[in-house]
Amino acid sequence: MAAKFTSLDSCLEKHLPAKELEEVKRILYGKPVSKLELPARALKFADENDFELVGYKFGVQEEQLRRPRIVRIGAVQNKIVLPTNAPLANQLSALHSRIKEITNTAALCGVNIICFQECWTMPFAFCTREKHPWTEFAESAQDGSTIKLCQELAKQHNMVIVCPILERDVVNQDKIFNTAGRIAVNICYGRHHPLNWLMYAINGAEICFNPSATVGALSEPMWPIEARCAAIANNYYTVAINRIGTEVFDNEFTSGDGKPGSSYVTAPDGSRTPGLSRVRDGLLVAEMDLNQCRQVKDKWCFQM
């Protein structure tokens, strides 16, 4: 049954009359976001390559003295491409190719910043409690093959790429976590901790990405709430990105629960996009004006 349930939004649209649907979405999602017109070429490519492509635009009050600061972001969710027992190099190469397809499509849609899901270059193998062979997916954040690919794509498309991988310092044999930038990245489980979100806001973040790999039974009831709540409390945009699919491993492991996607974006005023599918690869494009962060702070005065 769960596999056939593609998304909450599609269920509501299928079963509710238009007027009731409008009111339900107002209560669940806040003020409506408008559909973003995407290039026909991008939509055709997405259809041919079997991934969902949707776009939304957050409304914002026009100001007289300050120019708009428009940013278009992309949120990517995807399944692994090859079985978990395939050669590691083949698994990595297949995922590189898949993400390259989706990133090129994002570029056609005018995306400025794109974020992939947590540990996107590998199966989410932490549930196996095994180190071998999964730690081999760890690579340098300076000159690993994944970073080189992202550098090429970033340069080609003039795009910022948030690339959540398993990092390793190949010189000192240490894992590293020190990244810099005004764009915040609150990895997966960090979304359960309100002070994580607050820390990024205090340091000036205006967009906070949450690349995740969370299972349905545990987190799905909380998933639509946490990142949206963080956007409201901290007066910035949040981008919640989840993996999809059920990954099967050769050895017995802790959890084989499927990961239900449903990636979405929330604005500082609490309005949010519909979520991507629970079962399909997808790219969600959202256009936003960063001026709304200040507008909401001035209007609501939540931060004292």
C-alpha positions as CSV (number, residue, x, y, z in Angstrom):
1,M,0.0,0.0,0.0
2,A,2.8,2.4,1.0
3,A,4.6,1.9,-2.3
4,K,1.4,3.1,-4.2
5,F,0.9,6.1,-2.1
6,T,3.0,8.6,-4.1
7,S,2.5,11.7,-2.0
8,L,0.1,13.5,0.4
9,D,-0.4,16.3,-2.2
10,S,-1.5,13.9,-5.0
11,C,-3.9,12.2,-2.6
12,L,-5.5,15.5,-1.5
13,E,-5.8,16.7,-5.1
14,K,-7.4,13.4,-6.2
15,H,-10.0,13.2,-3.4
16,L,-10.9,16.8,-2.5
17,P,-13.1,19.2,-4.4
18,A,-11.3,22.3,-5.6
19,K,-12.7,24.7,-2.9
20,E,-12.0,22.3,0.0
21,L,-8.5,21.6,-1.4
22,E,-7.7,25.3,-1.4
23,E,-8.8,25.6,2.2
24,V,-6.9,22.5,3.3
25,K,-3.8,23.7,1.7
26,R,-4.2,27.1,3.3
27,I,-4.2,25.5,6.7
28,L,-1.5,22.9,6.0
29,Y,0.9,25.1,3.9
30,G,0.1,28.7,4.6
31,K,-0.4,31.2,1.8
32,P,-0.2,29.7,-1.6
33,V,2.9,29.5,-3.7
34,S,2.6,29.9,-7.4
35,K,3.7,27.4,-10.1
36,L,7.0,28.3,-11.7
37,E,7.0,28.0,-15.5
38,L,9.9,25.7,-16.5
39,P,11.4,25.2,-20.0
40,A,9.7,22.6,-22.1
41,R,13.1,21.2,-22.9
42,A,13.8,20.5,-19.2
43,L,10.4,18.9,-18.7
44,K,10.8,16.7,-21.7
45,F,14.3,15.6,-20.5
46,A,12.9,14.8,-17.0
47,D,10.1,12.7,-18.5
48,E,12.5,10.8,-20.8
49,N,14.8,10.1,-17.9
50,D,12.1,9.2,-15.3
51,F,12.4,11.9,-12.7
52,E,9.9,14.3,-11.4
53,L,10.4,18.0,-12.2
54,V,8.4,20.7,-10.5
55,G,8.8,24.4,-9.8
56,Y,7.3,27.0,-7.4
57,K,7.7,30.7,-6.8
58,F,7.4,32.3,-3.4
59,G,5.6,35.6,-3.4
60,V,7.1,38.6,-1.6
61,Q,6.1,42.2,-0.9
62,E,7.7,44.6,-3.4
63,E,10.0,47.2,-1.7
64,Q,10.6,50.7,-2.8
65,L,14.2,51.2,-1.8
66,R,15.7,47.8,-1.8
67,R,16.2,45.8,-5.0
68,P,14.9,42.2,-5.1
69,R,17.5,39.5,-4.3
70,I,16.1,36.6,-6.3
71,V,17.6,33.2,-5.9
72,R,16.5,30.0,-7.6
73,I,17.4,26.8,-5.7
74,G,17.2,23.1,-6.7
75,A,16.5,20.2,-4.2
76,V,17.4,16.7,-5.5
77,Q,16.1,13.3,-4.3
78,N,17.1,10.0,-5.9
79,K,17.3,6.3,-5.5
80,I,20.6,4.4,-5.8
81,V,21.1,3.2,-9.4
82,L,22.8,-0.2,-9.0
83,P,22.4,-2.9,-6.4
84,T,24.4,-2.5,-3.2
85,N,26.5,-5.6,-4.1
86,A,27.7,-4.1,-7.5
87,P,31.4,-3.1,-7.7
88,L,31.8,0.2,-5.7
89,A,33.4,2.0,-8.7
90,N,30.4,1.1,-10.8
91,Q,27.9,2.3,-8.1
92,L,29.7,5.6,-7.8
93,S,29.9,6.1,-11.6
94,A,26.2,5.3,-12.0
95,L,25.3,7.9,-9.4
96,H,27.6,10.5,-10.9
97,S,25.8,10.0,-14.2
98,R,22.4,10.3,-12.6
99,I,23.2,13.4,-10.7
100,K,24.8,15.0,-13.7
101,E,21.6,14.5,-15.7
102,I,19.5,16.1,-13.0
103,T,22.0,19.0,-12.5
104,N,22.1,19.7,-16.2
105,T,18.3,19.9,-16.1
106,A,18.5,22.2,-13.1
107,A,20.8,24.5,-15.1
108,L,18.2,24.6,-17.9
109,C,15.7,25.8,-15.2
110,G,18.0,28.7,-14.1
111,V,18.9,27.2,-10.8
112,N,21.6,29.2,-8.9
113,I,22.1,26.8,-5.9
114,I,21.5,23.0,-5.9
115,C,21.7,20.6,-3.0
116,F,21.8,16.8,-3.2
117,Q,20.7,14.3,-0.5
118,E,22.8,13.1,2.4
119,C,25.7,10.8,1.3
120,W,24.4,10.8,-2.3
121,T,27.4,9.0,-3.7
122,M,26.6,5.7,-2.0
123,P,23.9,3.5,-0.5
124,F,22.9,4.6,3.0
125,A,24.9,1.7,4.4
126,F,25.3,2.9,8.0
127,C,22.3,0.7,9.0
128,T,24.5,-2.4,8.2
129,R,26.8,-1.5,11.1
130,E,29.6,-2.6,8.7
131,K,32.6,-0.6,7.9
132,H,33.8,-2.7,4.9
133,P,33.4,-1.9,2.1
134,W,31.3,1.2,2.7
135,T,34.1,3.4,4.1
136,E,35.7,3.2,0.7
137,F,33.1,5.6,-0.5
138,A,34.7,8.3,1.7
139,E,36.8,10.7,-0.4
140,S,38.7,14.0,-0.3
141,A,36.6,17.1,-0.3
142,Q,39.4,18.9,-2.1
143,D,40.3,16.6,-5.0
144,G,38.1,13.5,-4.9
145,S,36.3,12.3,-8.0
146,T,32.9,13.6,-6.8
147,I,34.3,17.0,-5.9
148,K,36.0,17.2,-9.3
149,L,32.6,16.4,-11.0
150,C,30.8,19.0,-8.9
151,Q,33.5,21.6,-9.7
152,E,33.1,21.0,-13.4
153,L,29.3,21.3,-13.2
154,A,29.5,24.4,-11.0
155,K,31.9,26.1,-13.4
156,Q,29.9,25.0,-16.5
157,H,26.6,26.2,-15.1
158,N,27.8,29.1,-12.9
159,M,26.0,27.3,-10.0
160,V,26.7,26.7,-6.3
161,I,26.5,23.0,-5.5
162,V,26.0,21.7,-2.0
163,C,27.5,18.2,-2.1
164,P,26.9,16.1,1.1
165,I,29.4,13.2,0.8
166,L,31.3,11.0,3.2
167,E,34.5,13.1,3.5
168,R,38.0,12.0,4.3
169,D,41.3,13.9,4.6
170,V,43.5,11.6,2.6
171,V,46.7,13.3,3.8
172,N,46.0,13.1,7.5
173,Q,43.6,10.2,7.5
174,D,41.0,12.1,9.3
175,K,37.4,12.8,8.5
176,I,36.8,16.5,8.1
177,F,33.7,18.6,8.7
178,N,35.0,22.1,8.3
179,T,33.1,23.8,5.5
180,A,32.5,27.5,5.1
181,G,29.8,29.6,3.7
182,R,26.8,31.7,4.4
183,I,24.5,29.0,3.1
184,A,23.7,26.7,6.0
185,V,23.7,22.9,5.8
186,N,22.0,21.2,8.7
187,I,22.6,17.5,8.1
188,C,19.8,15.0,8.6
189,Y,19.4,14.3,12.3
190,G,20.3,17.8,13.1
191,R,16.8,18.9,12.2
192,H,15.5,17.4,15.4
193,H,17.5,19.9,17.4
194,P,16.1,23.5,17.4
195,L,19.4,25.0,18.5
196,N,21.1,23.7,15.3
197,W,18.7,25.8,13.2
198,L,19.1,28.8,15.5
199,M,22.9,28.6,15.3
200,Y,22.8,29.0,11.6
201,A,20.3,31.9,11.8
202,I,22.5,33.7,14.4
203,N,25.4,33.4,12.0
204,G,23.5,35.1,9.2
205,A,22.1,32.2,7.1
206,E,19.2,33.1,4.8
207,I,18.8,29.6,3.3
208,C,19.3,26.4,5.4
209,F,19.5,23.1,3.5
210,N,18.7,19.8,5.3
211,P,20.0,16.9,3.3
212,S,18.6,13.8,4.9
213,A,18.1,10.0,4.8
214,T,15.2,9.3,7.0
215,V,12.8,6.3,7.1
216,G,9.1,6.5,6.8
217,A,7.9,4.7,10.0
218,L,10.0,6.8,12.3
219,S,10.1,10.3,10.8
220,E,7.4,10.7,8.2
221,P,4.8,12.3,10.6
222,M,7.5,14.8,11.7
223,W,9.0,15.4,8.3
224,P,6.5,18.1,7.0
225,I,6.7,19.9,10.3
226,E,10.3,20.3,11.4
227,A,11.9,22.2,8.6
228,R,8.8,24.3,8.2
229,C,8.9,25.1,11.9
230,A,12.6,26.1,11.6
231,A,11.8,28.5,8.8
232,I,9.2,30.2,10.9
233,A,11.2,30.3,14.0
234,N,14.4,31.6,12.4
235,N,13.0,33.8,9.6
236,Y,14.9,32.1,6.7
237,Y,14.2,29.7,3.9
238,T,14.6,25.9,4.6
239,V,15.1,23.2,2.0
240,A,14.3,19.7,3.3
241,I,15.7,16.9,1.1
242,N,15.2,13.2,1.7
243,R,16.4,10.1,0.0
244,I,13.9,7.6,-1.6
245,G,13.7,3.9,-2.1
246,T,14.5,0.8,-0.1
247,E,18.2,-0.4,-0.3
248,V,18.8,-4.1,0.0
249,F,22.1,-5.4,1.4
250,D,23.7,-8.9,1.3
251,N,24.1,-9.2,5.0
252,E,21.5,-8.9,7.7
253,F,21.2,-5.3,8.9
254,T,19.2,-3.1,11.3
255,S,16.6,-1.4,9.2
256,G,15.3,-2.1,5.7
257,D,12.6,0.6,5.9
258,G,12.0,2.6,2.8
259,K,12.9,6.3,2.6
260,P,9.9,8.3,1.5
261,G,11.4,11.4,-0.3
262,S,8.8,14.2,0.0
263,S,11.4,17.0,-0.3
264,Y,10.0,20.5,0.0
265,V,10.9,24.2,0.5
266,T,9.6,26.6,3.1
267,A,9.7,30.4,3.2
268,P,10.3,32.6,6.2
269,D,6.6,33.3,6.5
270,G,5.8,29.6,6.8
271,S,4.4,29.1,3.3
272,R,5.8,26.0,1.7
273,T,5.8,24.1,-1.6
274,P,4.1,20.8,-2.1
275,G,6.5,17.9,-1.6
276,L,8.2,15.8,-4.3
277,S,7.0,12.2,-4.7
278,R,7.5,9.5,-2.1
279,V,8.7,7.0,-4.7
280,R,10.3,8.8,-7.7
281,D,13.6,10.6,-8.3
282,G,12.9,14.3,-8.4
283,L,14.1,17.9,-8.8
284,L,12.2,20.6,-7.1
285,V,13.0,24.1,-8.3
286,A,12.0,27.1,-6.1
287,E,12.5,30.8,-6.8
288,M,12.8,33.0,-3.8
289,D,13.6,36.6,-2.9
290,L,16.0,36.7,0.1
291,N,14.5,40.1,1.1
292,Q,11.6,38.2,2.6
293,C,13.9,37.1,5.5
294,R,14.2,40.7,6.6
295,Q,10.5,41.5,5.8
296,V,9.3,38.7,8.1
297,K,11.7,39.7,10.9
298,D,10.3,43.3,10.7
299,K,6.7,42.1,10.6
300,W,6.7,39.3,13.2
301,C,9.5,40.3,15.5
302,F,10.1,36.7,16.5
303,Q,13.8,37.3,17.1
304,M,14.3,39.6,20.0
